[in-house]
Amino acid sequence: MASSFVPPEPPAFKGQPVFPDIDLKNVAADAVMRNQDDGAVFVITGASRGIGLQIVKDLLERTKVRVG
């Protein structure tokens, strides 16, 4: 039996930006630059298991990060 559920349209954002000085137009380009930066610092808590460990594994694969 197929469902007839149609989700409602999400409400429009009417708030003020929390960080208006951050330009979100080039987020992908900025991420590439950060991932290639030898001096970039990533702080991950709870990295011994679960999602924290997976984030560390992903960073090790796609960045020049060193674990210390």
C-alpha positions in Angstrom: 0.0 0.0 0.0 1.5 3.3 -1.1 1.5 6.2 1.4 -0.2 9.4 0.5 2.0 11.4 3.0 3.3 14.6 1.6 5.8 16.5 3.9 5.0 20.1 4.5 7.1 22.9 3.0 9.8 23.9 5.5 9.5 27.4 7.0 11.5 30.2 5.5 14.5 31.4 7.4 13.7 34.8 9.0 16.5 35.1 11.5 19.8 37.0 11.5 23.0 35.3 10.5 25.1 34.3 13.5 28.3 35.0 11.7 27.5 37.6 9.0 31.2 38.1 8.1 31.6 34.5 6.9 31.2 34.1 3.2 29.5 30.7 2.5 29.7 31.0 -1.3 33.2 29.3 -1.6 32.8 26.7 1.2 34.0 23.9 -1.1 37.0 25.8 -2.3 37.9 26.8 1.3 37.6 23.1 2.4 40.0 22.0 -0.3 42.5 24.7 0.7 42.2 23.7 4.4 42.6 20.0 3.6 45.9 20.8 1.8 47.2 23.1 4.6 50.1 21.5 6.5 49.4 23.8 9.5 45.6 23.1 9.8 44.5 21.9 13.2 41.5 19.7 13.7 40.3 19.1 17.3 38.2 15.9 17.7 36.9 14.8 21.0 35.9 11.2 21.7 38.1 9.9 18.9 38.7 6.5 20.5 35.5 5.0 19.1 32.3 5.7 17.2 31.8 8.7 15.1 34.9 10.5 16.5 37.1 7.6 15.4 35.5 7.6 11.9 36.2 11.3 11.6 39.8 10.8 12.4 40.1 8.0 9.9 38.5 10.2 7.2 40.8 13.1 8.0 43.8 10.8 7.7 42.7 9.7 4.3 41.8 13.1 2.7 44.2 15.6 4.4 47.8 16.1 5.3 46.9 15.9 9.0 49.2 14.4 11.6 47.8 12.8 14.7 49.5 13.8 17.9 
